[in-house]
Amino acid sequence: MPQAAETSPTSLFEGAEQGYSIKLDAFEGPLDLLLHLIRKNEVDIYDIPIALITRQYLDYLKLMKELNLDLAGDFLVMASTLLQIKSRMLLPLPDPEEGEGEEQEDPRAELVRRLIEYQRYRDAGLELGARELLGREVFVRPCADGCCLEGFAGDDGPFELDLFELSEAFNRLLAKIPMARAHEVAGQDTLSIVDAINEILTRLDGQDSMEFESLFQEDMGKERMIVTFLALLELCRIKLLKVIQNSRYGTIYIFPSVPVTDDNGVVDALPFA
């Protein structure tokens, strides 16, 4: 996993207002987060390095809390479970000469069983989940398959980023903020998430894509950057936007999943009035 995951984002998010709290149902679930960490670290799901995964899991909880994302209680229960497993694995193994020769079950075994079962059901429902909103509540004209990705594929890509990978990218971006901007106080003209959503879609109007970093302008304060990022997550959640990386550690691009405007230049399928 990139070293950026070890960087604590504490203080960069201090003072974010409660009004920016947003619930992202599509991204909820501690097992989702664990599978992401296992995949990102390229480790065997049957031999999870529990100390590493636990540390990174707790780092993500801290990041999501500081982004004001609503955390389901299951996330905290899983944190306790990971810490318990970690503690059990630190205990010395019983001396086989003193015991009855019974093989001790790996403390990770039950967690592995849950992950395998969850992964199986998640993969089975992936296609249905992708169509859950589009076609039911929002009706749009779909892009031709793969049209938005032409010219952006790298040697080992492209990859569609999830919540956790996006959060990492945003955390790295925040780390570059000059100290003066990181601690500036918000003014009267506070940007709402609805305004930020419309602003993002307006900027994408007439463009095939835009770079992730260009979404955050140089004069943006910390608070406005956070609201803009939450707006981007919401647009990804309802599948109006895709965030694609052309190769591992390459440039991150934002694409409209559907046309942002119709043939007359009118915003199409925009449920944020």
C-alpha positions as a printed NumPy array, in Angstrom:
array([[  0.   ,   0.   ,   0.   ],
       [  1.303,   3.476,  -0.789],
       [  2.917,   5.306,   2.109],
       [  0.23 ,   7.998,   1.924],
       [ -2.095,   5.673,   3.807],
       [  0.154,   6.022,   6.847],
       [ -0.187,   9.825,   6.868],
       [ -2.628,  11.084,   9.455],
       [ -5.05 ,  13.66 ,   8.064],
       [ -5.841,  14.958,  11.56 ],
       [ -6.078,  18.763,  11.831],
       [ -6.685,  19.201,   8.113],
       [-10.357,  18.442,   8.666],
       [-10.802,  20.097,  12.059],
       [-13.735,  22.496,  12.091],
       [-15.66 ,  20.879,   9.229],
       [-19.278,  21.749,   9.881],
       [-21.886,  19.132,  10.809],
       [-24.035,  20.373,   7.933],
       [-21.637,  18.681,   5.529],
       [-22.36 ,  15.202,   6.9  ],
       [-23.408,  12.886,   4.087],
       [-24.508,   9.257,   4.124],
       [-23.111,   7.091,   1.323],
       [-25.112,   3.861,   1.476],
       [-23.428,   2.39 ,  -1.605],
       [-20.041,   2.528,   0.117],
       [-21.05 ,   1.288,   3.573],
       [-19.802,  -1.961,   5.031],
       [-16.689,  -2.937,   6.953],
       [-16.228,  -6.077,   4.857],
       [-16.054,  -3.877,   1.748],
       [-13.266,  -1.908,   3.379],
       [-11.388,  -5.049,   4.419],
       [-11.619,  -6.502,   0.909],
       [-10.303,  -3.211,  -0.467],
       [ -7.304,  -3.305,   1.89 ],
       [ -6.591,  -6.951,   1.073],
       [ -6.716,  -6.218,  -2.65 ],
       [ -4.645,  -3.044,  -2.324],
       [ -1.919,  -4.761,  -0.309],
       [ -2.01 ,  -7.754,  -2.69 ],
       [ -2.128, -10.242,   0.173],
       [ -3.679, -13.693,   0.357],
       [ -7.198, -13.532,   1.778],
       [ -6.482, -16.85 ,   3.533],
       [ -3.344, -15.45 ,   5.201],
       [ -4.25 , -11.886,   6.193],
       [ -1.419,  -9.872,   7.843],
       [ -3.736,  -8.819,  10.645],
       [ -1.467,  -6.176,  12.235],
       [ -1.023,  -4.315,   8.926],
       [ -4.688,  -4.564,   7.919],
       [ -5.883,  -3.5  ,  11.377],
       [ -3.656,  -0.405,  11.347],
       [ -4.803,   0.615,   7.889],
       [ -8.451,  -0.109,   8.744],
       [ -8.257,   2.212,  11.769],
       [ -6.563,   4.872,   9.605],
       [ -9.502,   4.738,   7.208],
       [-12.032,   5.053,  10.041],
       [-10.2  ,   8.17 ,  11.209],
       [-10.221,   9.611,   7.691],
       [-13.929,   8.906,   7.138],
       [-14.805,  10.397,  10.517],
       [-12.835,  13.557,   9.746],
       [-14.569,  13.801,   6.355],
       [-17.835,  13.773,   8.341],
       [-19.038,  10.601,   6.603],
       [-21.652,   8.808,   8.695],
       [-20.094,   5.634,  10.065],
       [-22.391,   2.676,  10.659],
       [-21.933,   0.882,  13.97 ],
       [-20.74 ,  -2.191,  12.069],
       [-17.505,  -0.371,  11.241],
       [-16.724,   0.062,  14.932],
       [-17.713,  -3.527,  15.738],
       [-15.311,  -4.749,  13.057],
       [-12.565,  -2.535,  14.496],
       [-13.037,  -4.269,  17.856],
       [-13.022,  -7.664,  16.145],
       [ -9.75 ,  -6.9  ,  14.361],
       [ -8.114,  -5.728,  17.574],
       [ -9.298,  -8.885,  19.34 ],
       [ -7.899, -11.104,  16.584],
       [ -4.635,  -9.169,  16.678],
       [ -4.398,  -9.699,  20.451],
       [ -5.105, -13.428,  20.143],
       [ -2.394, -13.799,  17.515],
       [  0.124, -12.21 ,  19.879],
       [ -0.486, -14.91 ,  22.491],
       [  2.063, -17.751,  22.58 ],
       [  0.951, -21.02 ,  21.046],
       [  0.192, -23.784,  23.568],
       [  2.882, -26.412,  24.059],
       [  1.717, -29.514,  22.154],
       [  3.387, -31.748,  24.761],
       [  1.205, -30.294,  27.508],
       [ -2.051, -30.362,  25.56 ],
       [ -4.052, -33.16 ,  24.023],
       [ -2.643, -32.59 ,  20.568],
       [ -5.709, -30.725,  19.312],
       [ -4.974, -28.301,  16.498],
       [ -5.761, -24.699,  17.458],
       [ -8.005, -22.839,  15.007],
       [ -6.456, -19.787,  13.386],
       [ -7.951, -16.677,  15.08 ],
       [ -8.533, -15.257,  11.579],
       [-10.556, -18.24 ,  10.343],
       [-14.037, -16.891,  11.093],
       [-13.189, -13.506,   9.563],
       [-11.872, -15.201,   6.417],
       [-15.097, -17.221,   6.133],
       [-17.168, -14.047,   6.389],
       [-15.039, -12.26 ,   3.793],
       [-15.267, -15.133,   1.306],
       [-19.043, -15.357,   1.727],
       [-19.49 , -11.598,   1.444],
       [-17.279, -11.412,  -1.643],
       [-19.31 , -14.149,  -3.334],
       [-22.641, -12.391,  -2.757],
       [-21.219,  -8.981,  -3.596],
       [-19.839, -10.141,  -6.92 ],
       [-23.116, -11.887,  -7.771],
       [-25.077,  -8.681,  -7.207],
       [-22.601,  -6.272,  -8.793],
       [-24.426,  -5.866, -12.091],
       [-27.812,  -5.385, -10.424],
       [-26.333,  -2.85 ,  -8.023],
       [-24.855,  -0.856, -10.887],
       [-28.345,  -0.441, -12.374],
       [-30.146,   0.173,  -9.083],
       [-30.618,   3.915,  -9.568],
       [-30.246,   4.534, -13.291],
       [-33.401,   3.459, -15.087],
       [-35.491,   3.472, -11.912],
       [-35.282,   7.004, -10.532],
       [-33.127,   8.783, -13.128],
       [-33.639,   8.308, -16.87 ],
       [-30.722,   9.257, -19.084],
       [-29.193,   8.642, -22.471],
       [-26.274,   6.226, -21.896],
       [-22.865,   6.73 , -23.451],
       [-21.621,   4.231, -25.976],
       [-19.766,   1.469, -24.19 ],
       [-16.221,   2.592, -23.414],
       [-16.535,   5.827, -25.396],
       [-15.375,   8.049, -22.545],
       [-12.218,   6.03 , -21.932],
       [-10.735,   6.192, -25.415],
       [ -7.161,   7.448, -25.251],
       [ -6.962,   7.202, -21.468],
       [ -5.98 ,   3.57 , -20.985],
       [ -2.491,   2.926, -19.656],
       [ -0.337,  -0.171, -19.791],
       [ -2.034,  -1.62 , -16.693],
       [ -5.312,   0.316, -16.649],
       [ -7.755,   1.918, -16.615],
       [ -9.115,   1.439, -13.077],
       [-12.339,   2.794, -11.63 ],
       [-11.615,   4.142,  -8.151],
       [-13.803,   3.395,  -5.141],
       [-14.502,   5.485,  -2.038],
       [-11.379,   4.358,  -0.232],
       [ -9.012,   5.01 ,  -3.136],
       [-10.635,   8.393,  -3.766],
       [-10.226,   9.28 ,  -0.096],
       [ -6.531,   8.422,  -0.31 ],
       [ -6.113,  10.648,  -3.367],
       [ -7.938,  13.509,  -1.641],
       [ -5.861,  13.059,   1.513],
       [ -2.663,  13.362,  -0.549],
       [ -4.068,  16.506,  -2.155],
       [ -4.877,  18.055,   1.224],
       [ -1.357,  17.322,   2.42 ],
       [ -0.095,  19.747,  -0.248],
       [ -2.18 ,  22.67 ,   1.06 ],
       [ -0.051,  25.553,   2.409],
       [ -0.449,  25.941,   6.167],
       [ -2.142,  29.345,   5.809],
       [ -4.899,  27.91 ,   3.606],
       [ -5.344,  24.797,   5.733],
       [ -6.303,  26.876,   8.788],
       [ -8.25 ,  29.719,   7.202],
       [-11.727,  30.439,   8.584],
       [-14.736,  30.01 ,   6.301],
       [-16.497,  33.2  ,   5.241],
       [-20.173,  34.006,   4.982],
       [-20.461,  32.614,   1.441],
       [-20.363,  28.947,   2.389],
       [-20.709,  26.434,  -0.438],
       [-23.417,  23.799,   0.038],
       [-23.113,  20.265,  -1.283],
       [-25.985,  20.915,  -3.71 ],
       [-24.155,  23.98 ,  -5.051],
       [-20.93 ,  21.996,  -5.343],
       [-22.722,  19.218,  -7.254],
       [-24.114,  21.686,  -9.771],
       [-20.721,  23.384, -10.007],
       [-18.989,  20.092, -10.857],
       [-21.565,  19.218, -13.528],
       [-21.34 ,  22.714, -15.009],
       [-17.554,  22.431, -15.256],
       [-17.907,  19.071, -17.024],
       [-20.397,  20.5  , -19.521],
       [-18.933,  20.206, -22.997],
       [-15.92 ,  18.199, -21.801],
       [-15.235,  14.504, -22.164],
       [-13.366,  14.494, -18.858],
       [-11.394,  16.557, -16.368],
       [ -8.475,  15.788, -14.102],
       [ -9.32 ,  15.064, -10.462],
       [ -6.811,  17.619,  -9.158],
       [ -8.189,  20.376, -11.406],
       [-11.497,  20.07 ,  -9.555],
       [ -9.832,  21.755,  -6.584],
       [ -8.774,  25.237,  -7.626],
       [ -5.676,  26.893,  -6.188],
       [ -7.589,  29.543,  -4.248],
       [ -9.923,  27.04 ,  -2.554],
       [ -9.846,  26.898,   1.219],
       [ -9.875,  23.635,   3.147],
       [-13.6  ,  23.744,   3.902],
       [-14.594,  24.359,   0.279],
       [-12.327,  21.511,  -0.851],
       [-14.043,  19.137,   1.576],
       [-17.517,  20.123,   0.349],
       [-16.427,  19.722,  -3.274],
       [-15.021,  16.276,  -2.51 ],
       [-18.241,  15.194,  -0.765],
       [-20.21 ,  16.412,  -3.791],
       [-18.   ,  14.289,  -6.041],
       [-18.625,  11.234,  -3.841],
       [-22.374,  11.803,  -4.048],
       [-22.251,  12.043,  -7.852],
       [-20.287,   8.79 ,  -7.936],
       [-22.75 ,   7.153,  -5.547],
       [-25.721,   7.865,  -7.816],
       [-23.596,   6.839, -10.809],
       [-23.664,  10.124, -12.718],
       [-19.859,  10.295, -12.675],
       [-17.011,   7.81 , -12.872],
       [-13.526,   8.416, -11.502],
       [-10.894,   6.583, -13.527],
       [ -7.133,   6.196, -13.128],
       [ -5.409,   5.505, -16.431],
       [ -2.748,   3.354, -14.77 ],
       [ -1.663,   2.425, -11.272],
       [ -0.393,   5.661,  -9.637],
       [ -1.277,   7.514, -12.864],
       [ -3.413,  10.586, -13.469],
       [ -6.969,  10.426, -12.102],
       [ -9.773,  11.579, -14.418],
       [-13.46 ,  12.345, -13.842],
       [-15.878,  11.233, -16.574],
       [-19.638,  11.722, -16.872],
       [-21.313,   8.297, -16.835],
       [-24.077,   9.855, -18.918],
       [-24.281,  13.011, -21.043],
       [-24.352,  16.061, -18.762],
       [-26.47 ,  18.063, -21.242],
       [-28.936,  17.205, -23.97 ],
       [-28.61 ,  18.206, -27.621],
       [-29.907,  21.709, -26.834],
       [-27.33 ,  22.309, -24.095],
       [-29.832,  21.796, -21.267],
       [-28.623,  19.933, -18.176],
       [-29.948,  16.385, -18.46 ],
       [-30.908,  14.121, -15.52 ],
       [-29.908,  16.581, -12.821],
       [-31.881,  15.735,  -9.643],
       [-30.36 ,  18.572,  -7.591],
       [-32.563,  21.657,  -7.874]])
